[in-house]
Amino acid sequence: MSDSSHRRAPLTLDFIIVGGGIAGLATAHALCSSGHRVHVYEKERGTSDYSAGVRIPPNGMLVLMKWGVADKIKEKSVKCTSTEFVEMDSGERIGILEWREEVMKELGAPFYLIAHSELHTILRELAISSGAHLHFNTPVASERPSVTLADGQVVYADIIIGADGARSIVRPVVVEDDTPEAPSQMTIYTGTIPIATMETDPDMRSIVHDIGHPHWLGNGCLAMSTYLRSGKEYTASFWTPEPIPKGAPQGWDTPVSSASLKYAKIEPRMAQLLAHMPTLTRVARVEKERAESFIDDTERIVLVGEAAYPKGPCGMPVISAVIEDAAVLGVLLSRLRDHSQIPSLLYGYQDLRQPRLNTILDLEGANHFLLMLPPGQDRDLRNEAWKRWKAAAEARGDAEIEEGELEKQFADVCEVWGYDAIDAAEDWWVHWGMLRERASGLGGGGVLDGTVCVRVEGDL
């Protein structure tokens, strides 16, 4: 397999990326390191203060290792070695998944937990070091593919990439008759607390020393918690099936009282955790269809990340999926040596990403359903199976793990984690890209039929 990290495309294109979050910055680095010129336009100030933690499972970490930022990730993150499942109302510990060292080695990379802001900073620095031009505090407003700055200057590019999230303004240009966003019935609250504060309370100290990274499971609700900032902070995301009142404050940078979060009954440890988080942030989980196509009819505008497949925040695959998108696009476009290849390479990106993303999102939905079962026979069967296999695993100690119900349920997760996006893109090129290139008799000197652009508000 050739080393795509050092391969630069013989033909250089100009790209505009709308959105300077994780997806936009990762894509900027991937394209710049493949030899292209990239400008990123982001409406926010360019730094992230999001308190939320994000998960980087092995498939995402594989890409980041190849991009050369593994040491920076390790320095700012915490390795996740297990996930415990706890009943939200009673505090009963019903199951555990251990992400054992030998399994992680087989998958090719560890499983890390990191603050969103820390990962954003690492990727911002990486994009800049690769040569990307980042324009912050520069919102984009567009109903059609044109880019005009406040001073009237028009900025042109060969390809525009929509990396502007679930409520993308680029997506309507790509997805005709896009279905409107449905009112969300799920709200996610997030809060952070210093570990030192948790050590002062017996209930919270039990979280730190006994259950670590628990998932609290409730009736249609869920809470997931992780360590952050090299183990100095602790964050939790609380999922509740209550919509945010119309006009009420929300957003990652808008604090609200933790009294806004309503649960019918929660165990003492979780109650104490919430009591020591006087303010939280909250966002609605986006309810929107996945795009049928990631590429517009002109074959010049492309969607990446949640602009293509809105899936809401705080899910397991969110970060790794957008990093995979960027890696695949970068590898394929490093092969560009003639304009006539552009459609084929862009559709190659779509061919690789759509089926994989459908698998990932379907699996995520199934796991969320399992974790939030209402009281009844299905929930009782789940708990009994998980407790039985937890007891068996504890009895075995370090002995060889037998396959159990909990391991079976999450076997597909482990299969997803073993995916190498960069290798997948290289394989596509060997099996399809080269064949298409030969079949087309590359060298016909095709040129782009004009350039595309988007309208930007604000000064550079």
Secondary structure, DSSP 8 states (H G I E B T S, - for coil): ---GGG---SS--EEEEE--SHHHHHHHHHHHTTT-EEEEE-SS-S------EEEE-HHHHHHHHHTT-HHHHHHH-EE--EEEEEETTT--EEEEEE--HHHHHHHTS--EEEEHHHHHHHHHHHHHHHT-EEE-S--B--SSS--B-TTS-B--BSEEEE-S-TT-SSHHHHSTT----B--S-EEEEEEEEHHHHTTSHHHHHIIIIISSEEEE-SS-EEEEEEEGGGTEEEEEEEES----TT---EEEEEEEGGG---S---HHHHHHHHT--EEEEEE--B----S-SB-TTS-EEE-GGGTS---SS-TTHHHHHHHHHHHHHHHHTT--SGGGHHHHHHHHHHHHHHHHHHHHHHHHHHHHHHT--SSHHHHHHHHHHHHHHHHHHHHTTS-----HHHHHTHHHHHHHT--HHHHHHHHIIIIIHHHHHHTTS-S----SS-B---B-S--
